[in-house]
Amino acid sequence: MLPVNLAAVDAAHLVRILVPPHAPLLVDCGALPCQRTQGVCFLVSQLLILRQRGASVRLCNASLTLQRCLHTLQLDSVFPTVD
């Protein structure tokens, strides 16, 4: 798995520079200030961009709020969490 900091790189730019087949991406949600400054919806949109472009994404340190949002949107199986 390739660790990714979505606070430092734009999701759309990231998928443009990745060469298929993509390595699974590990996103540390605990270190993303965008959840507090831009909201969980912004983070989910970035994750969807990665997924739309063919990246396999796993989340670690996902807050309970993010987990609930993903579950409500039925995206919890699309973006599994790891510990």
N, C-alpha and C positions, 0 to 999 in steps of 0.2 A: 504494500500500500504506500501511496505517496502522500505525505502530509501536505495540507493546503491551508494557507492563511487567507481567507476571503476578505480580511481587512486590508491586506497588502496588495492583492491582485484582483482585478475585475474578472468575474466568471466568464464573460464572453471572450475576453482576451486569453484567458487560460485555455479554453477549449480550442482556440485557434492555433496555439503553439504546441498543443499535445499531438503527438503522432499516433494514429491508430496502430495496433489496438491499445486503447488507453489502459494504463495501470489503474487499479481501483484508487479512488481519492479518499483520504481520511481528513475530515473537516473537524477541527477542535472548536466546538461551538462555545465553550467556556471562555475562549480568548477573543471573542468577536464583539467589539464595542458597538457594531452596527445594530445589534439586537436592542440596545438601549437608546441609541441616537436615531436610528432610522426605522426601528420596529422589526418584529418577527416576520411580517409580510415581506419586507425587503430581503431578508435572509432566505425565506422560502423561494422568492422569485429568482435569486441567484442560484439556489440549488436546482431549481427547475431548468434554468438555462444550461447548467452543466449536464443534467440528465438528458435534455432535449438534444444536445450535441453528442450524445453517446457515452458520456462518462458514467462510470459506476461510482456512486457516492455512499460513503458510510460516515456516520456522525459519532463523535465522542463528546462527552461532557455536555450533552443536550439538557437544557433546563426543563423543568416540569412544564412550564408554559409552552416551550417549543414542542415538546412531546405531545401535549394536548392539542396544539394547533395542527400538527402533522396528522394526528389521529382523526380530528374533526374533518380535515380535508381529505381523508383516506389516503394519505401519503406516507404513513408510518411503515408500510411494507416496501415502498419505493426507496425510502431513505432510512435504512435500518440503523439502529444505534449499537455501538460496541462499548465495552468497558475496559 
